[in-house]
Amino acid sequence: MMTNKELIIIGGGPAGLTAAKMAAEAGCQVLIIERSPALGGQLIKQTHKFFGSELTYAKTRGFDIAKLLIDDVMKFKDKIEIMCDATVVGLYPNHEITVYQKGVYSKFKATAIITATGASEKFLAFENNDLPGIYGAGAVQTLMNLYGVLPGQSIVMVGSGNIGLIVSYQLMQAGVKVKALLEAAPKIGGYLVHASKLRRLGVPIYTSTTIKKAIGKDFVEQIETVELNEKWEMVSGTEKLIDVDAVCISVGLSPLHQLLSMAAVEMKFVNELGGMVPLINENHETSYPNLFVAGDVIGIEEASSAMIEGYLVGLIAANRIGYHHPHYETLLQSYHDQLSNLRSGPFGAKTRIGLAKLRGETHAR
Amino acid sequence: MLDKTGIASLEQVKSRFPKKEFLAKAKAIIECYQDIPCNPCQTSCPFGAIHIGDDINVQPKLIVEKCTGCGICVTSCPGLAIMLAKIEPSKAVFKIPYELLPVPKKNEIWHAINRAGAIIGDALIESAILIPKQDKTVLVTVKTDLNLLYEFVTIRSKDHE
């Protein structure tokens, strides 16, 4: 049996929630399909205050932002339908999708679809990286911040992007000893204010250093670190051992593009955006008409940009279906301006270059 | 070195301190050394004493004459990069953001900690305030020896080492 819907949003994280709110505000009927038991995406695990501007809830803690965005959606009970614990397993031409929820498969057909699937973590290849006690940063946050379970007593963090820095700080807050933070690049990747926050708690940060191997019988007991030269080659003789009972890997994210690839939209590998991303036009529409994208699935950024993209794409998708928001033009302009403002600084460079490459501009800056 | 170690140099720290004559009253010390897209310090200041402007990728600037030392920015900065400093005869008084347990109590003596995480002396806790507006970030007032003015950044409990 096929159920018809106006707008289906795949993913109930920051981008999906804001897209749903904006589309419903324009008058559109929306179905949000979320894989997890609850809405909110990664925000629900974030205990720190967010950066950005007031428009994207700066200085509010992540889990509180999730509550605000979910409240916004709940205001449109007559317009927004929510399926949680529901995984979209198929995305096909003619805007048909198949959903698996609690043992039952169902089929939907939509006038328009917004894919807001977010990203997945990258992992790192090293000897014994499958020993128990070696986690991705997302798993550490789920255990610790969602379920109140410590991942270990003494840990080494690998990766100094914002996630690595923030999760290290959260581990210290939870009483876990962070023995070191390793960064393979010569410089700290994330915001230096986060690094300073960690350093003053006594956590040493080793740049140009990576994990060579994990050591342990039934679980990780030690790691061996090694320094890297300018060519990213291991420098022998610089190996050091650190006693740990857990290791956290935080070496970046890549867009969750698999559904889009399944739908055979035109894709491109853009390193600056985190991996495989769909080609899009200025409406965030893929090569498959009425299939839109918002958030990290179109390039790894912060939750602030995911939220703005969600509003923007919700507005556009609703308009396409025939629901013209009363402030369409003003809002459209405002969201475009906010995105360019967010991306205009040095930390936006990767996204700027990535998006230019995606558009096929060769002299991207 | 800040971008390799997370430790700001003495010159960087001093560049964020106003002239000593201003420090008879508490003033905000804003240790934001990078152009990151963020502006809650500017929007939270009720006195217009912190300027970033429309482009939020710019580092904040303190307009020292306008700063009343109220401390609102200290718990508003998501990077915990702002503290207040004041000079008293032979003592330095700071208001710092604190997000760890246990929460310090008035009249306790804690370790004074520098930007590298090392113990540099004693810190007398004068108060630890938490109101709902601070959203769980405690504002701790501490007193140290004046010679720690440019070195002190946080506190550590003597019981939990």
Interface residues (C-beta under 8 A of the other chain):
Chain A: H48 K49 F50 F51 G52 S53 E54 A58 K59 T60 R61 D64 M172 Q173 G175 P186 K187 I188 Y191 L192 V193 H194 A195 S196 K197 L198 R199 R200 L201 G202 V203 I205 T207 S304 N341 L342 S344 G345 P346 F347 G348
Chain B: L2 D3 K4 T5 G6 I7 A8 E31 C32 Y33 Q34 D35 I36 P37 C38 N39 P40 T43 S44 D54 D55 I56 N57 V58 S76 C77 P78 G79 L80 A81 E99 L100 L101 I113 N114 R115 A116 G117 A118 D135 K136 T137 V153 T154 R156
